Amino acid sequence: MKQSIIHIALVVRDYDEAIDFYVNKLHFELIEDTYQPDQDKRWVVVSPPGSNGVALLLARASNEEQQQVVGNQTAGRVFLFLSTDDFWRDYERMVKDGIHFVREPKEQDYGTVAVFEDLYGNLWDLLQLHPDHPMAGR
């Protein structure tokens, strides 16, 4: 079940910090937060609003791994998309909530897009596709 809903794993420094950011600032839904003591693992899965089952696994790395992975994420683009059905509503709410946009809203052939940064330096497209786009509504 876990494998079927997880499309990407994000490396985080701290689960509680990540949950607070994604759930309280981006309004993702907390799907799972379980600790397995026998494996010393915590499964934290969040889902973007209106995502129809698409979910992110928040994975914490060891300190050594964090430096290699989290540190490198800011150097190159990590392609992540947050699709919306009301771009300006969500853009204004995110700005009000303190989300840092590195690229201002722009009209493209495929829709309206702005790029924001999460607390780990990952870049996300806030995206509303034109209704006639083949991926619209997904």
Order of alpha helices (4+ residues) and beta strands (2+ residues): alpha-beta-alpha-beta-beta-beta-alpha-beta-alpha-beta-beta-beta
